[in-house]
Amino acid sequence: MTLEAHEFAVLNIIHLKRLAGDDALAALTGLDTATLVPLIGAAAARGLVMSTDAGHMLLPEGTDAVRAYCDDAYAALRGDAAIEAWYRRFETLNTRFIALLTSWQAHTDGDALFEALTVVEQPSQEIDRLVPRIPRYRGYQQRFDAVIGAIDGGDADLLCNPRRDSAHNIWFEFHEDILGVLGRPRDTT
């Protein structure tokens, strides 16, 4: 099943968040509800999405459609040496970020928070290199910058609160997204 770019934008966010409400979809896509509601309705009619009072979730056919879109749209990026090198640097940061989050959650000390923020700032800066090839990644950069600013302003809860657009949630979504772009499975070891 072929998706249009605006359909992919919405379904990919649902895919990454696992469950997304209209407000989150509007904020992350820039689409207004007058555009979103019929788009979601059409996706539901095609068997791609299931809507509940809590939000929208992808059905298996929706997940397949998101993956097929990535396969088609990003085929030229797969195997690109510069993208592969970027991804290897990101994986190194990912390992470090997870360790720092674990440390911060165990100790909630300022040093671990500062180190975690330093790691979060790096992909935010590095995403700029991907934006010419994947323009929608500018949204991740903006989200990272906003959360870093809020944490620097004293809202340490935005480091890893699962109910907010926290650094951890943005990081997780970005990681899932770049894996989809590159056609790689998540390493579950």
TORFIDO-851281 format. One record per residue: residue in three letters; residue number from 1; z negated, x, y negated of N, C-alpha, C, O in turn. Coordinates in steps of 0.2 Angstrom, whole numbers, plus 5000, padded with zeros to 4 digits. Last residue first. Layout:
<fitors>
FITOR resn resi n.pz n.px n.py ca.pz ca.px ca.py c.pz c.px c.py o.pz o.px o.py
FITOR  ALA  NUM    Z    X    Y     Z     X     Y    Z    X    Y    Z    X    Y
...
</fitors>
This chain:
<fitors>
FITOR resn resi n.pz n.px n.py ca.pz ca.px ca.py c.pz c.px c.py o.pz o.px o.py
FITOR  THR  189 4891 5099 5034  4886  5103  5038 4880 5105 5033 4876 5109 5035
FITOR  THR  188 4900 5091 5029  4894  5088  5030 4889 5092 5034 4884 5090 5037
FITOR  ASP  187 4912 5092 5016  4908  5096  5021 4901 5093 5023 4897 5093 5018
FITOR  ARG  186 4924 5080 5015  4917  5082  5012 4914 5086 5018 4914 5084 5024
FITOR  PRO  185 4941 5085 5017  4935  5081  5018 4929 5084 5015 4929 5090 5014
FITOR  ARG  184 4954 5085 5004  4949  5089  5009 4943 5084 5010 4941 5080 5006
FITOR  GLY  183 4964 5083 4995  4965  5080  5002 4960 5084 5007 4962 5085 5012
FITOR  LEU  182 4962 5086 4982  4964  5091  4986 4965 5089 4993 4968 5093 4997
FITOR  VAL  181 4958 5073 4977  4964  5076  4974 4967 5081 4979 4973 5082 4980
FITOR  GLY  180 4946 5072 4985  4951  5067  4986 4958 5070 4983 4963 5069 4986
FITOR  LEU  179 4938 5082 4979  4940  5083  4986 4946 5078 4988 4950 5080 4992
FITOR  ILE  178 4937 5077 4966  4941  5083  4967 4943 5084 4975 4948 5087 4976
FITOR  ASP  177 4929 5066 4969  4935  5065  4966 4940 5071 4968 4946 5071 4970
FITOR  GLU  176 4917 5072 4974  4921  5067  4979 4928 5067 4976 4933 5067 4980
FITOR  HIS  175 4914 5079 4962  4915  5082  4968 4919 5078 4973 4924 5081 4976
FITOR  PHE  174 4912 5068 4953  4917  5073  4952 4919 5077 4959 4925 5078 4960
FITOR  GLU  173 4901 5062 4960  4907  5058  4959 4913 5063 4958 4918 5062 4961
FITOR  PHE  172 4891 5072 4959  4893  5069  4965 4900 5066 4965 4904 5067 4969
FITOR  TRP  171 4890 5073 4944  4892  5079  4949 4895 5077 4955 4900 5079 4958
FITOR  ILE  170 4885 5061 4941  4892  5063  4939 4895 5069 4943 4901 5069 4945
FITOR  ASN  169 4873 5061 4948  4878  5056  4950 4885 5058 4947 4890 5057 4951
FITOR  HIS  168 4867 5072 4941  4868  5073  4948 4873 5068 4951 4878 5069 4954
FITOR  ALA  167 4866 5068 4928  4870  5074  4930 4872 5074 4937 4877 5076 4939
FITOR  SER  166 4867 5050 4928  4864  5056  4928 4869 5062 4930 4874 5061 4932
FITOR  ASP  165 4868 5036 4924  4874  5040  4924 4871 5047 4923 4872 5051 4918
FITOR  ARG  164 4855 5029 4935  4858  5031  4929 4864 5035 4929 4865 5038 4935
FITOR  ARG  163 4849 5029 4947  4851  5023  4944 4854 5023 4937 4856 5018 4934
FITOR  PRO  162 4845 5042 4951  4851  5038  4955 4853 5032 4952 4859 5029 4953
FITOR  ASN  161 4842 5055 4941  4840  5048  4942 4846 5044 4945 4851 5044 4942
FITOR  CYS  160 4843 5069 4937  4845  5066  4944 4843 5059 4946 4842 5057 4952
FITOR  LEU  159 4843 5071 4923  4846  5076  4928 4848 5073 4935 4853 5074 4937
FITOR  LEU  158 4838 5061 4916  4845  5060  4917 4848 5066 4921 4854 5067 4922
FITOR  ASP  157 4825 5064 4914  4826  5059  4919 4834 5059 4921 4836 5057 4926
FITOR  ALA  156 4824 5071 4903  4825  5075  4909 4826 5070 4915 4829 5073 4920
FITOR  ASP  155 4827 5070 4888  4828  5065  4893 4829 5068 4900 4834 5067 4903
FITOR  GLY  154 4828 5079 4878  4821  5077  4881 4821 5072 4886 4816 5071 4889
FITOR  GLY  153 4840 5084 4874  4836  5080  4869 4829 5078 4872 4826 5074 4868
FITOR  ASP  152 4845 5089 4885  4843  5094  4880 4838 5091 4875 4834 5094 4872
FITOR  ILE  151 4849 5077 4890  4843  5081  4893 4841 5086 4889 4835 5087 4888
FITOR  ALA  150 4859 5073 4881  4853  5069  4882 4847 5073 4885 4842 5072 4883
FITOR  GLY  149 4868 5084 4883  4865  5083  4877 4859 5079 4877 4854 5080 4874
FITOR  ILE  148 4871 5081 4896  4868  5088  4895 4865 5087 4888 4859 5089 4887
FITOR  VAL  147 4878 5069 4895  4871  5069  4899 4868 5076 4897 4862 5076 4897
FITOR  ALA  146 4889 5072 4887  4884  5067  4885 4877 5068 4889 4872 5068 4885
FITOR  ASP  145 4896 5082 4896  4893  5084  4889 4888 5079 4886 4883 5081 4883
FITOR  PHE  144 4899 5073 4907  4894  5079  4907 4891 5081 4901 4885 5083 4900
FITOR  ARG  143 4907 5064 4900  4901  5062  4903 4896 5068 4904 4890 5067 4903
FITOR  GLN  142 4918 5073 4896  4914  5069  4891 4907 5067 4894 4902 5067 4891
FITOR  GLN  141 4922 5077 4909  4920  5082  4904 4915 5079 4899 4910 5081 4897
FITOR  TYR  140 4926 5065 4915  4921  5069  4918 4918 5074 4913 4912 5074 4912
FITOR  GLY  139 4937 5063 4906  4931  5058  4906 4925 5061 4909 4920 5060 4907
FITOR  ARG  138 4946 5072 4909  4943  5073  4902 4937 5068 4902 4932 5070 4899
FITOR  TYR  137 4952 5069 4920  4946  5073  4921 4943 5074 4914 4937 5076 4914
FITOR  ARG  136 4964 5063 4918  4959  5058  4918 4952 5062 4919 4947 5059 4918
FITOR  PRO  135 4974 5073 4919  4971  5071  4912 4965 5067 4913 4961 5067 4908
FITOR  ILE  134 4977 5086 4927  4973  5079  4929 4970 5077 4923 4964 5077 4922
FITOR  ARG  133 4983 5096 4920  4986  5094  4927 4983 5087 4929 4986 5083 4933
FITOR  PRO  132 4975 5098 4909  4982  5097  4908 4986 5095 4915 4991 5092 4914
FITOR  VAL  131 4962 5098 4915  4964  5092  4912 4971 5092 4910 4974 5087 4911
FITOR  LEU  130 4958 5110 4921  4961  5105  4925 4964 5099 4921 4969 5096 4924
FITOR  ARG  129 4951 5117 4911  4957  5120  4914 4961 5115 4918 4967 5116 4919
FITOR  ASP  128 4941 5109 4908  4946  5109  4903 4952 5112 4906 4958 5111 4904
FITOR  ILE  127 4932 5111 4918  4936  5105  4919 4942 5105 4914 4947 5103 4915
FITOR  GLU  126 4924 5121 4913  4929  5123  4918 4934 5117 4918 4940 5118 4920
FITOR  GLN  125 4914 5115 4906  4918  5119  4903 4925 5121 4907 4930 5121 4904
FITOR  SER  124 4908 5108 4917  4910  5104  4911 4915 5108 4907 4920 5106 4904
FITOR  PRO  123 4905 5118 4925  4910  5114  4927 4913 5110 4921 4919 5108 4920
FITOR  GLN  122 4894 5123 4917  4899  5127  4919 4905 5123 4921 4911 5124 4919
FITOR  GLU  121 4883 5114 4915  4888  5116  4909 4894 5119 4911 4899 5119 4908
FITOR  VAL  120 4877 5114 4927  4881  5108  4925 4885 5110 4919 4891 5107 4919
FITOR  VAL  119 4870 5127 4926  4875  5126  4931 4880 5120 4929 4886 5120 4930
FITOR  THR  118 4861 5124 4915  4866  5129  4914 4872 5129 4919 4878 5130 4918
FITOR  LEU  117 4854 5114 4921  4858  5112  4915 4863 5118 4914 4869 5116 4913
FITOR  ALA  116 4847 5122 4930  4851  5116  4933 4856 5114 4927 4862 5113 4928
FITOR  GLU  115 4839 5130 4922  4844  5133  4926 4849 5128 4929 4855 5129 4929
FITOR  PHE  114 4831 5120 4916  4836  5124  4912 4841 5127 4916 4847 5127 4914
FITOR  LEU  113 4824 5116 4927  4828  5111  4923 4833 5115 4919 4839 5113 4919
FITOR  ALA  112 4818 5127 4931  4823  5124  4936 4827 5119 4932 4833 5119 4933
FITOR  ASP  111 4809 5129 4920  4814  5134  4922 4820 5131 4926 4826 5133 4925
FITOR  GLY  110 4801 5117 4919  4806  5118  4914 4812 5124 4916 4817 5123 4914
FITOR  ASP  109 4798 5109 4935  4797  5114  4930 4803 5115 4925 4808 5114 4927
FITOR  THR  108 4797 5101 4946  4799  5098  4939 4797 5103 4934 4794 5101 4929
FITOR  HIS  107 4796 5104 4960  4792  5107  4955 4792 5104 4948 4787 5105 4944
FITOR  ALA  106 4805 5097 4967  4799  5099  4970 4794 5101 4965 4788 5100 4966
FITOR  GLN  105 4816 5095 4958  4812  5089  4961 4806 5091 4964 4801 5087 4964
FITOR  TRP  104 4820 5108 4956  4817  5104  4951 4813 5098 4953 4808 5096 4951
FITOR  SER  103 4824 5112 4969  4818  5115  4966 4815 5111 4961 4809 5111 4960
FITOR  THR  102 4835 5103 4970  4829  5102  4975 4823 5106 4972 4818 5103 4973
FITOR  LEU  101 4843 5108 4960  4840  5101  4960 4834 5100 4964 4829 5097 4963
FITOR  LEU  100 4846 5121 4965  4842  5120  4959 4839 5113 4958 4833 5112 4956
FITOR  ALA   99 4853 5117 4976  4847  5121  4977 4843 5120 4971 4837 5119 4971
FITOR  ILE   98 4864 5111 4969  4860  5107  4974 4853 5111 4975 4848 5107 4976
FITOR  PHE   97 4869 5122 4962  4867  5116  4959 4862 5112 4963 4857 5110 4961
FITOR  ARG   96 4874 5131 4972  4868  5133  4967 4865 5127 4964 4859 5126 4963
FITOR  THR   95 4884 5123 4977  4878  5126  4982 4872 5127 4977 4867 5126 4979
FITOR  ASN   94 4892 5122 4966  4889  5116  4969 4883 5118 4974 4878 5115 4974
FITOR  LEU   93 4896 5135 4963  4892  5131  4958 4888 5125 4962 4883 5124 4960
FITOR  THR   92 4904 5136 4974  4899  5141  4973 4894 5138 4968 4888 5138 4970
FITOR  GLU   91 4914 5126 4971  4909  5126  4977 4903 5130 4977 4898 5129 4979
FITOR  PHE   90 4920 5131 4960  4916  5125  4959 4911 5125 4966 4905 5123 4965
FITOR  ARG   89 4927 5142 4965  4921  5143  4960 4917 5137 4960 4911 5138 4959
FITOR  ARG   88 4936 5135 4973  4931  5140  4976 4925 5141 4972 4919 5142 4974
FITOR  TYR   87 4943 5128 4963  4939  5124  4968 4934 5129 4972 4928 5127 4973
FITOR  TRP   86 4950 5138 4957  4945  5134  4953 4940 5131 4958 4934 5131 4957
FITOR  ALA   85 4958 5142 4968  4953  5147  4965 4948 5143 4961 4942 5145 4961
FITOR  GLU   84 4966 5131 4969  4961  5133  4975 4956 5138 4972 4950 5137 4974
FITOR  ILE   83 4972 5131 4957  4968  5125  4959 4963 5127 4964 4957 5126 4964
FITOR  ALA   82 4980 5143 4958  4975  5142  4953 4970 5136 4954 4964 5137 4953
FITOR  ALA   81 4988 5140 4970  4983  5145  4970 4978 5145 4964 4972 5146 4966
FITOR  ASP   80 4990 5124 4977  4991  5128  4971 4986 5133 4970 4980 5132 4971
FITOR  GLY   79 4987 5116 4988  4990  5123  4989 4991 5127 4983 4993 5133 4984
FITOR  ARG   78 4990 5102 4979  4987  5105  4985 4991 5111 4987 4997 5112 4987
FITOR  LEU   77 4998 5098 4968  4992  5102  4967 4989 5106 4973 4986 5111 4973
FITOR  ALA   76 5008 5090 4974  5010  5097  4971 5004 5101 4969 5005 5107 4969
FITOR  ALA   75 5000 5079 4977  5003  5083  4982 5005 5090 4980 5004 5095 4983
FITOR  TYR   74 4995 5069 4969  4992  5076  4969 4995 5081 4974 4992 5086 4975
FITOR  ALA   73 5001 5057 4972  5000  5059  4965 4999 5066 4965 5001 5070 4960
FITOR  ASP   72 5000 5055 4986  5006  5055  4983 5006 5059 4976 5010 5063 4974
FITOR  ASP   71 4986 5056 4989  4991  5060  4993 4998 5061 4989 5001 5066 4989
FITOR  CYS   70 4981 5047 4980  4980  5054  4979 4985 5058 4983 4987 5063 4980
FITOR  TYR   69 4986 5035 4986  4988  5037  4979 4987 5044 4978 4991 5048 4975
FITOR  ALA   68 4979 5036 4999  4987  5037  4999 4989 5038 4991 4994 5042 4991
FITOR  ARG   67 4966 5034 4994  4968  5041  4997 4976 5042 4997 4978 5047 4996
FITOR  VAL   66 4967 5021 4990  4965  5026  4985 4967 5033 4988 4970 5037 4984
FITOR  ALA   65 4971 5014 5002  4975  5014  4996 4974 5020 4991 4978 5023 4988
FITOR  ASP   64 4959 5017 5009  4966  5019  5012 4971 5020 5006 4974 5025 5005
FITOR  THR   63 4950 5009 5002  4949  5016  5003 4956 5020 5005 4957 5025 5002
FITOR  GLY   62 4956 4996 5004  4956  4999  4997 4955 5007 4997 4958 5010 4994
FITOR  GLU   61 4954 4995 5018  4961  4995  5015 4961 4998 5008 4966 5001 5006
FITOR  PRO   60 4940 4994 5018  4944  5000  5021 4951 5000 5019 4953 5006 5018
FITOR  LEU   59 4935 4989 5002  4936  4988  5009 4940 4993 5012 4943 4997 5008
FITOR  LEU   58 4924 4994 4989  4931  4994  4992 4930 4992 4999 4925 4994 5003
FITOR  MET   57 4915 4983 4979  4915  4988  4984 4922 4988 4987 4925 4983 4987
FITOR  HIS   56 4907 4977 4964  4913  4978  4968 4912 4984 4973 4910 4989 4971
FITOR  GLY   55 4891 4969 4962  4897  4973  4959 4902 4973 4964 4902 4968 4969
FITOR  ALA   54 4881 4960 4965  4879  4967  4963 4885 4971 4960 4883 4976 4957
FITOR  ASP   53 4888 4949 4969  4884  4948  4962 4882 4955 4960 4881 4956 4954
FITOR  THR   52 4903 4956 4974  4897  4952  4975 4894 4952 4969 4896 4954 4964
FITOR  SER   51 4920 4958 4981  4915  4957  4975 4909 4953 4977 4910 4948 4980
FITOR  MET   50 4930 4969 4989  4925  4964  4990 4921 4964 4984 4918 4969 4982
FITOR  VAL   49 4947 4975 4989  4940  4975  4986 4936 4969 4988 4939 4963 4989
FITOR  LEU   48 4959 4973 4996  4956  4980  4994 4949 4980 4992 4946 4985 4993
FITOR  GLY   47 4965 4961 4998  4961  4964  5004 4959 4971 5002 4957 4975 5007
FITOR  ARG   46 4972 4955 4988  4976  4960  4993 4972 4963 4998 4974 4967 5002
FITOR  ALA   45 4962 4949 4982  4967  4945  4985 4971 4949 4990 4974 4947 4995
FITOR  ALA   44 4956 4960 4976  4953  4956  4981 4957 4952 4985 4957 4952 4991
FITOR  ALA   43 4966 4964 4967  4964  4968  4972 4960 4965 4978 4961 4967 4984
FITOR  ALA   42 4966 4952 4959  4972  4954  4962 4970 4959 4968 4973 4958 4974
FITOR  GLY   41 4953 4954 4953  4955  4948  4957 4961 4949 4961 4961 4947 4967
FITOR  ILE   40 4954 4966 4946  4949  4965  4952 4951 4959 4957 4951 4960 4963
FITOR  LEU   39 4963 4961 4937  4965  4967  4941 4961 4967 4947 4963 4968 4953
FITOR  PRO   38 4956 4951 4930  4962  4949  4934 4964 4955 4939 4967 4954 4945
FITOR  VAL   37 4946 4959 4925  4944  4954  4929 4950 4952 4933 4950 4951 4939
FITOR  LEU   36 4951 4969 4916  4948  4971  4923 4948 4965 4927 4949 4966 4933
FITOR  THR   35 4956 4963 4905  4961  4967  4909 4958 4968 4916 4961 4967 4921
FITOR  ALA   34 4945 4958 4900  4950  4953  4900 4956 4956 4905 4960 4953 4908
FITOR  THR   33 4936 4969 4899  4935  4964  4905 4941 4959 4905 4942 4957 4911
FITOR  ASP   32 4946 4983 4895  4941  4978  4893 4941 4973 4899 4945 4973 4904
FITOR  LEU   31 4945 5000 4900  4949  4994  4900 4944 4989 4898 4938 4989 4900
FITOR  GLY   30 4939 5012 4901  4942  5011  4895 4945 5004 4894 4948 5002 4889
FITOR  THR   29 4934 5017 4913  4941  5016  4913 4944 5015 4906 4949 5016 4904
FITOR  LEU   28 4920 5017 4911  4923  5023  4913 4931 5022 4913 4934 5028 4914
FITOR  ALA   27 4917 5004 4905  4915  5010  4902 4919 5016 4904 4921 5021 4900
FITOR  ALA   26 4922 4995 4915  4925  4995  4908 4923 5002 4905 4927 5004 4901
FITOR  LEU   25 4914 4999 4926  4921  5000  4926 4924 5000 4919 4929 5004 4918
FITOR  ALA   24 4901 4995 4921  4903  5002  4923 4910 5004 4923 4913 5009 4920
FITOR  ASP   23 4903 4981 4920  4902  4986  4914 4903 4993 4915 4906 4996 4911
FITOR  ASP   22 4906 4977 4933  4911  4977  4927 4910 4981 4921 4914 4984 4919
FITOR  GLY   21 4899 4988 4945  4900  4982  4941 4905 4983 4936 4908 4988 4934
FITOR  ALA   20 4902 4996 4960  4902  4996  4953 4903 4990 4950 4907 4985 4952
FITOR  LEU   19 4898 5006 4974  4897  4999  4971 4897 5000 4963 4893 5004 4961
FITOR  ARG   18 4904 5019 4976  4902  5014  4981 4901 5007 4979 4903 5003 4983
FITOR  LYS   17 4909 5027 4966  4902  5024  4965 4899 5021 4971 4893 5019 4971
FITOR  LEU   16 4921 5030 4971  4917  5035  4970 4910 5033 4969 4905 5036 4971
FITOR  HIS   15 4927 5017 4972  4927  5022  4978 4922 5027 4977 4918 5028 4982
FITOR  ILE   14 4927 5013 4959  4923  5009  4964 4922 5014 4970 4917 5014 4973
FITOR  ILE   13 4936 5023 4954  4929  5023  4952 4925 5019 4957 4919 5021 4958
FITOR  ASN   12 4947 5019 4961  4944  5026  4962 4937 5026 4960 4933 5029 4963
FITOR  LEU   11 4950 5007 4956  4948  5007  4963 4945 5014 4964 4941 5014 4969
FITOR  VAL   10 4954 5010 4942  4948  5006  4944 4946 5007 4951 4940 5007 4952
FITOR  ALA    9 4964 5019 4944  4959  5021  4940 4953 5017 4941 4947 5019 4942
FITOR  PHE    8 4973 5012 4952  4970  5018  4955 4964 5019 4951 4959 5021 4954
FITOR  GLU    7 4978 5003 4942  4974  5000  4948 4970 5006 4951 4964 5005 4953
FITOR  HIS    6 4984 5012 4934  4978  5008  4931 4974 5005 4937 4968 5004 4936
FITOR  ALA    5 4995 5016 4942  4990  5021  4940 4984 5017 4937 4978 5020 4938
FITOR  GLU    4 4997 5006 4957  4999  5008  4950 4993 5012 4947 4988 5012 4950
FITOR  LEU    3 4998 5009 4974  4994  5007  4968 4998 5009 4962 5001 5015 4962
FITOR  THR    2 5005 5003 4990  5006  5008  4984 5002 5005 4978 5002 4999 4976
FITOR  MET    1 5000 5004 5006  5000  5000  5000 5000 5004 4994 4996 5009 4993
</fitors>
